[in-house]
């Protein structure tokens, strides 16, 4: 009987939330597993493992992607932002503060992915309407909240981002 050897591990180096990090991954290791188990970024959740639910959404080079659909070796040398990178030190982002204020989460399982998508969306579309926010959120499954608090939080965060942007221009 032939014994199959496990695939050799490859070094994968990324910039994770602004910090250069490295770890080792087999060629078949999903990015979600690499982030969680090799680098300790446990805010990235594993949901459906088919790219449908959105719980694993991270930002890859500033673009939201489903980490369950990427292999760790595919992101070598790239920039990754996870939910752990939203806050600046102990100061939560406008989006995180709005989520807290509007009780935009219950169990919290989907929240990290939703925050990562909204963060990128609102940065690119600070004038987003409620309808545009709802359309963007349609790619995420939340079984607890009914989305009302999430939408309210996103609308408030968009207004805060617009206000901050307009103040920066006036200075």
C-alpha positions in Angstrom: 0.0 0.0 0.0 1.4 3.4 -1.0 1.2 6.1 1.6 0.5 9.5 0.3 2.7 12.3 1.7 0.9 15.6 2.5 1.6 18.4 0.2 4.6 20.5 1.1 3.9 23.8 2.8 4.8 27.1 1.2 5.6 30.3 2.9 3.0 32.9 2.3 3.8 36.5 3.2 1.1 39.2 3.3 0.4 42.6 4.7 -2.3 41.9 7.2 -4.0 45.1 8.6 -0.9 47.1 7.8 1.6 44.7 9.3 3.8 42.4 7.3 3.0 38.8 8.3 4.2 35.3 7.1 3.0 31.8 7.7 3.0 28.4 6.0 0.2 26.8 4.0 -0.3 23.8 1.9 -1.4 24.6 -1.7 -5.0 23.6 -0.9 -5.3 25.7 2.3 -8.2 28.2 2.1 -7.4 31.8 2.9 -10.0 31.6 5.7 -8.1 28.8 7.4 -4.7 30.5 6.8 -5.9 33.7 8.4 -7.6 32.0 11.4 -5.3 29.2 12.2 -1.9 30.3 10.9 -2.0 34.0 11.6 -4.6 34.2 14.4 -7.0 36.6 12.6 -10.1 34.9 14.0 -12.5 37.7 13.1 -12.8 36.2 9.7 -15.5 33.7 10.0 -16.1 30.5 8.0 -19.7 30.1 7.0 -20.9 28.3 3.9 -17.5 27.7 2.4 -19.1 28.3 -1.0 -18.9 32.1 -1.3 -22.7 32.5 -0.8 -23.1 33.8 2.8 -20.5 36.5 2.9 -19.3 35.8 6.5 -15.7 35.3 5.4 -15.5 38.6 3.4 -12.2 40.4 3.7 -10.6 43.2 1.7 -7.9 42.0 -0.7 -5.9 45.0 -2.1 -8.9 47.2 -1.0 -11.6 45.0 -2.8 -14.0 42.9 -0.8 -13.6 39.2 -1.6 -14.8 35.9 -0.1 -11.8 34.4 1.7 -13.4 30.9 1.4 -13.0 31.1 -2.4 -9.3 32.0 -2.3 -6.3 29.8 -1.5 -3.7 31.2 0.8 -0.9 30.7 -1.8 -2.9 33.0 -4.2 -2.5 36.0 -2.0 1.2 35.9 -1.4 2.6 39.4 -1.4 -0.8 41.0 -1.3 -2.5 43.4 1.1 -5.3 42.0 3.3 -7.6 43.9 5.7 -9.8 42.0 8.1 -12.3 43.2 10.6 -9.5 43.4 13.1 -8.1 46.2 11.0 -11.2 48.5 11.0 -10.4 50.1 14.3 -7.6 52.5 14.8 -6.0 51.4 18.0 -8.9 51.4 20.5 -10.9 53.9 18.4 -13.7 52.2 16.5 -14.5 53.3 13.0 -17.6 55.3 12.2 -19.1 52.1 10.8 -18.4 50.1 13.9 -19.8 52.9 16.2 -23.0 53.0 14.1 -23.4 49.2 14.3 -23.1 49.4 18.1 -25.5 52.4 18.3 -28.2 50.7 16.1 -27.7 47.2 17.6 -26.9 46.0 14.0 -25.9 42.6 15.1 -27.2 39.8 17.3 -25.2 36.6 17.1 -22.4 38.5 15.3 -21.4 35.6 13.0 -22.1 37.5 9.8 -21.1 40.9 11.1 -17.4 40.8 10.2 -18.1 40.1 6.6 -20.8 42.7 6.4 -18.5 45.3 8.0 -15.7 44.6 5.5 -18.0 44.9 2.5 -19.6 48.1 3.9 -16.3 49.6 4.7 -15.1 49.3 1.1 -18.4 50.2 -0.3 -18.8 53.4 1.7 -15.2 54.4 1.0 -15.9 54.2 -2.7 -19.5 55.5 -2.5 -19.8 57.9 0.5 -23.0 59.3 -0.9 -24.7 55.9 -1.1 -28.4 55.9 -0.8 -30.3 53.5 1.4 -31.4 51.6 -1.7 -27.7 51.3 -2.8 -26.8 50.1 0.6 -29.6 47.5 0.6 -28.4 46.3 -2.9 -24.9 45.9 -1.7 -26.0 44.0 1.4 -28.0 41.6 -0.7 -24.8 39.6 -1.1 -24.7 38.8 2.7 -26.9 36.4 4.7 -27.9 37.4 8.2 -30.3 35.1 9.9 -30.8 37.2 13.1 -31.3 40.9 12.5 -33.8 41.4 9.6 -31.2 43.9 8.3 -33.1 47.0 9.7 -30.3 47.9 12.2 -27.6 47.1 9.7 -29.1 49.4 7.1 -29.7 52.2 9.7 -26.1 51.9 10.8 -24.8 52.0 7.3 -26.8 55.1 6.4 -25.6 56.8 9.6 -22.0 55.8 8.9 -22.3 57.0 5.3 -23.4 60.4 6.7 -20.5 60.5 9.2 -18.0 59.6 6.4 -19.4 62.4 4.2 -19.3 64.9 7.0 -15.7 63.9 7.8 -14.7 64.1 4.1 -16.3 67.6 3.7 -14.5 68.8 6.9 -11.2 67.6 5.6 -11.7 69.5 2.4 -12.5 72.8 4.3 -9.3 72.6 6.3 
